[in-house]
Amino acid sequence: MSDVSSPARSPRRGRIDVHAHYLPPAYYDALRQAGLTELDGGISVPSWTVEAALAMMERFNIATQILSVSSPSVHFVAGDKAVRLARAVNEAGADHVRAHRGRFGLFATLPLADVSASLAEIAHAFDRLGADGVVMTTNIDGVYLGDPRLDAVFDELNRRKAVIFLHPTSPACFEALSMGRPAPVIEFPFDTTRAAVNLVFSGTTKRCPDIKFILPHAGGTLPFLVQRIVGANRLAPSGMDPADALAQMRRFYCDTAGSANDHAIPALRQLVPITQILFGSDFPFTPLPAIDGFVDYLAASRAFTEGERAAIAHGNALKLFPRLA
């Protein structure tokens, strides 16, 4: 990593990318030691450097990327190894934020299998590293976000009025469901929905009103299924009023990564207002030509006014992350 700071750029002149990943050397080393050359059922581990990220940002007029570690997060190692790996990747991310002023932000990784260690990492990430939020996978070895075992983590993040970026991962039963296809093809959108539904029906989103949740990939399958999910209360009462459940689901923010198209966006706009739609690229897991297509759609689609394009590109993110202004 270069010691020379990149020049700062105003987010008002460029996009803010809330769905962008980084793989620091400590993470590559941990994957290699675990024998993981493919992730989530067949996705090759991509190469990532800060130089490649900055070049990609120039190509797509991205002022700032908020970096996060993707699936499988640190959950492929256990115990203290996961705790140490989370600290290492967070320190590396903070280094990039400091070295390239204004160009990067950080969603800190938590070793969620260990609640006490996660609380310690929250304190370190926010109080020492200046993190912009945290990233969580939709489940941790089959324990979904919203599970009571994670209540202390969510309560602390609510106290801090934090932003949580959810990222899908393979469900625990993935091998039985995959049909030979990598998890991002089908299971990632559904696992996003599982986590979002559990956060709502567990009462977590209502108990933690000061947390802002970002769902990736236009909310997974939630925009298509939300009325069915809420209506199912009539068949299997959850104890939550259907209107309240729907209101909680409409609190989510959603990014456009991998989903800027005429099938996903109209459904998403039925679920959340334009003020809760954010730009995301999913770099480096999404190839540059595919990102080209998504960016072109957002720039040219008649689904948006010019003001709405600007809101998705940077305006909405600036309200979530005012330090970027």
C-alpha positions in Angstrom: 0.0 0.0 0.0 1.3 3.4 -1.0 2.1 5.9 1.8 1.0 8.8 -0.4 -2.5 9.9 0.2 -4.8 10.1 -2.8 -6.4 13.5 -3.4 -9.8 13.9 -1.8 -12.8 14.1 -4.1 -16.2 15.6 -3.2 -18.9 12.9 -3.1 -21.2 15.4 -4.6 -19.3 15.1 -7.9 -19.2 11.3 -7.8 -21.0 8.2 -6.6 -20.7 6.7 -3.2 -20.4 2.9 -3.4 -21.8 1.3 -0.3 -21.3 -2.3 -1.6 -17.6 -2.7 -2.3 -15.3 -5.4 -0.9 -11.6 -5.6 0.0 -9.4 -8.6 0.7 -6.3 -7.5 2.7 -3.2 -9.8 2.9 -4.3 -11.2 6.3 -7.6 -12.4 4.7 -5.9 -13.9 1.7 -3.5 -15.8 4.0 -6.3 -17.1 6.2 -8.3 -18.3 3.1 -5.1 -20.0 1.8 -4.4 -21.7 5.1 -8.0 -23.0 5.3 -7.6 -24.4 1.7 -10.3 -22.1 0.3 -9.6 -21.3 -3.3 -13.4 -21.0 -4.1 -16.1 -19.5 -1.9 -19.8 -20.2 -1.5 -20.1 -23.2 -3.8 -17.8 -22.2 -6.7 -16.9 -18.5 -6.7 -13.2 -18.0 -7.3 -11.4 -15.8 -4.8 -10.9 -12.5 -6.7 -7.7 -10.5 -6.6 -7.9 -7.1 -4.9 -5.5 -4.3 -4.5 -6.1 -0.7 -3.4 -4.6 0.4 -6.8 -7.2 -1.7 -8.7 -10.0 -0.3 -6.5 -8.9 3.3 -7.2 -8.7 2.6 -11.0 -12.2 1.0 -10.9 -13.5 4.1 -9.0 -12.1 6.4 -11.7 -13.8 4.3 -14.4 -17.2 4.6 -12.8 -16.9 8.1 -11.3 -17.0 6.8 -7.8 -15.9 9.3 -5.2 -15.9 7.0 -2.2 -16.2 3.2 -1.6 -17.2 2.0 1.8 -15.1 -1.2 2.1 -16.4 -4.5 3.6 -15.3 -8.1 3.8 -17.6 -10.3 1.8 -18.9 -13.9 2.5 -17.8 -16.0 4.3 -16.5 -13.1 6.5 -14.3 -14.6 9.3 -16.6 -17.5 10.0 -14.6 -20.1 8.2 -12.2 -20.1 11.2 -13.2 -20.7 14.8 -12.6 -19.2 18.2 -9.7 -16.9 18.8 -8.6 -17.2 15.1 -11.8 -15.5 14.0 -11.4 -12.8 16.6 -7.8 -12.1 15.5 -8.8 -12.2 11.8 -11.6 -9.7 12.3 -9.2 -7.3 14.1 -6.6 -7.7 11.3 -9.0 -7.0 8.5 -10.4 -4.0 10.3 -7.0 -2.5 10.9 -6.1 -3.0 7.3 -9.4 -1.3 6.2 -8.7 1.6 8.5 -5.2 2.0 7.0 -6.8 2.4 3.5 -9.2 5.0 4.9 -6.4 7.0 6.4 -4.0 6.7 3.4 -6.5 7.8 0.8 -8.4 10.7 2.2 -12.1 10.7 1.3 -11.8 7.8 -1.1 -12.7 5.0 1.3 -14.9 4.3 4.3 -15.1 1.1 6.4 -17.8 -1.3 7.5 -16.0 -3.2 10.3 -16.2 -7.0 10.5 -17.3 -8.6 13.7 -16.6 -12.1 15.0 -20.3 -12.7 15.6 -19.9 -16.3 16.8 -18.4 -14.7 19.9 -20.7 -12.0 21.3 -18.2 -10.7 23.9 -15.5 -10.4 21.3 -17.9 -8.7 19.0 -18.8 -6.1 21.6 -15.1 -5.4 22.1 -14.5 -5.1 18.3 -17.4 -2.7 18.1 -15.8 -0.5 20.6 -12.4 -0.7 18.9 -13.9 -0.2 15.4 -15.9 2.9 16.3 -13.8 4.5 19.0 -10.3 3.8 17.7 -10.7 3.2 13.9 -13.5 5.6 13.1 -15.6 2.9 11.3 -18.6 4.1 9.3 -20.6 1.0 10.4 -20.4 -2.7 10.5 -20.9 -5.6 8.0 -22.8 -8.8 9.1 -23.4 -11.9 7.1 -27.0 -13.0 7.0 -26.3 -16.1 9.1 -23.5 -17.4 11.2 -23.4 -21.2 10.9 -27.2 -21.2 10.7 -27.8 -18.6 13.4 -29.7 -15.8 11.6 -29.6 -12.1 12.4 -32.4 -11.5 14.9 -31.6 -14.5 16.9 -31.8 -13.7 20.7 -28.2 -14.8 21.1 -27.1 -11.7 19.2 -29.4 -9.2 21.1 -26.5 -7.7 23.0 -24.7 -6.9 19.8 -27.7 -5.2 18.2 -28.5 -3.3 21.4 -25.0 -1.8 21.5 -25.2 -0.9 17.8 -28.5 0.8 18.4 -27.0 2.8 21.3 -24.4 4.0 18.8 -27.0 4.7 16.1 -24.9 2.5 13.8 -25.3 1.6 10.1 -25.3 -2.2 9.5 -24.6 -3.5 6.0 -26.0 -7.0 5.6 -24.2 -9.3 3.2 -25.6 -12.7 2.2 -23.7 -15.9 2.7 -24.5 -19.6 2.1 -27.2 -21.1 4.2 -26.2 -24.0 6.5 -28.1 -26.4 4.2 -26.5 -25.1 1.0 -25.2 -28.4 -0.3 -28.8 -29.8 -0.3 -30.2 -26.8 -2.1 -27.5 -25.7 -4.5 -28.3 -27.9 -7.5 -24.6 -27.4 -8.4 -24.9 -23.6 -8.7 -22.9 -21.2 -6.6 -24.8 -19.6 -3.7 -24.9 -16.1 -5.3 -27.0 -17.4 -8.1 -30.1 -18.3 -6.1 -29.4 -18.6 -2.4 -27.8 -15.2 -1.7 -31.1 -13.3 -2.5 -33.1 -15.7 -0.4 -30.7 -15.6 2.5 -30.9 -11.8 2.5 -34.7 -12.2 2.8 -34.5 -14.8 5.6 -32.3 -12.5 7.6 -34.5 -9.4 7.0 -37.6 -11.3 7.9 -36.1 -12.6 11.1 -34.9 -9.2 12.1 -38.4 -7.9 11.8 -40.4 -10.8 13.3 -37.9 -11.3 16.1 -38.7 -7.7 17.1 -35.1 -6.6 16.6 -35.8 -3.8 14.2 -38.5 -2.4 16.4 -36.4 -2.7 19.6 -33.4 -1.0 17.8 -35.0 2.0 16.0 -31.7 3.9 15.7 -30.0 1.3 13.6 -30.0 1.8 9.8 -30.0 -1.5 8.0 -28.7 -1.8 4.4 -29.9 -4.8 2.4 -27.8 -5.7 -0.7 -28.9 -6.6 -4.2 -32.1 -4.6 -4.1 -33.3 -6.3 -1.0 -32.9 -9.9 -2.3 -36.3 -11.4 -2.9 -38.0 -9.3 -0.2 -39.6 -6.8 -2.6 -41.3 -9.7 -4.4 -42.4 -11.6 -1.3 -43.1 -9.0 1.2 -46.9 -9.0 0.8 -46.9 -12.8 1.0 -44.7 -12.8 4.1 -46.9 -10.2 5.9 -50.1 -11.9 4.8 -48.9 -15.2 6.1 -49.7 -13.9 9.6 -53.2 -15.0 8.9 -52.1 -18.6 8.5 -49.4 -18.7 11.1 -49.7 -15.8 13.6 -46.4 -14.4 14.7 -47.6 -12.0 17.3 -46.8 -9.0 15.2 -49.5 -6.9 13.6 -49.2 -7.2 9.8 -49.3 -3.5 9.3 -46.5 -3.0 11.8 -44.4 -5.8 10.1 -44.8 -4.1 6.8 -43.8 -0.7 8.2 -40.6 -2.3 9.7 -39.7 -3.9 6.4 -40.1 -0.5 4.7 -37.4 0.9 7.0 -34.6 -1.0 5.2 -32.2 0.7 2.9 -31.2 -1.3 -0.2 -28.3 -1.1 -2.6 -28.4 -1.6 -6.4 -25.5 -4.1 -6.7 -26.2 -6.7 -9.3 -29.8 -5.6 -9.5 -30.1 -2.5 -11.6 -32.5 -3.8 -14.1 -36.2 -3.5 -15.1 -37.2 -6.6 -13.2 -35.8 -5.7 -9.7 -36.0 -1.9 -9.5 -39.8 -1.5 -10.0 -40.5 -4.0 -7.3 -37.9 -2.4 -5.0 -39.6 1.0 -5.5 -42.8 -0.5 -4.3 -41.1 -1.5 -1.0 -39.0 1.5 -0.1 -38.9 5.2 -1.1 -36.2 6.5 -3.4 -34.5 8.1 -0.4 -33.5 4.6 0.8 -31.9 3.3 -2.4 -28.1 3.4 -2.5 -25.5 2.8 -5.2 -23.5 -0.5 -5.0 -21.0 -2.2 -7.3 -20.0 -5.4 -5.6 -16.5 -4.9 -6.8 -14.3 -7.0 -7.2 -16.7 -10.0 -7.1 -18.8 -8.5 -10.0 -16.8 -8.1 -13.2 -16.2 -4.6 -14.6 -18.3 -5.2 -17.8 -21.3 -6.2 -15.6 -20.8 -3.1 -13.5 -20.8 -1.1 -16.8 -24.3 -2.4 -17.6 -25.7 -1.6 -14.1 -24.2 1.9 -14.2 -25.6 2.5 -17.7 -29.1 1.4 -16.5 -29.1 3.8 -13.6 -27.9 6.6 -15.9 -30.4 6.0 -18.7 -33.5 4.3 -17.3 -36.8 6.2 -17.5 -37.5 4.7 -14.1 -35.7 7.6 -12.5 -35.8 11.4 -12.7 -32.5 13.3 -12.7 -33.0 14.2 -9.1 -33.6 10.5 -8.2 -30.4 9.5 -10.0 -28.4 12.0 -8.0 -30.1 10.7 -4.8 -29.1 7.1 -5.6 -25.6 8.1 -6.7 -24.6 10.0 -3.6 -27.4 12.1 -2.0 -28.9 9.3 0.1 -25.6 8.0 1.2 -24.5 11.4 2.3 -27.4 11.5 4.7 -26.4 8.1 6.1 -22.7 9.0 6.3 -22.5 12.8 6.8 -18.7 12.7 7.4 -18.3 12.1 3.6 -19.7 15.6 3.0 
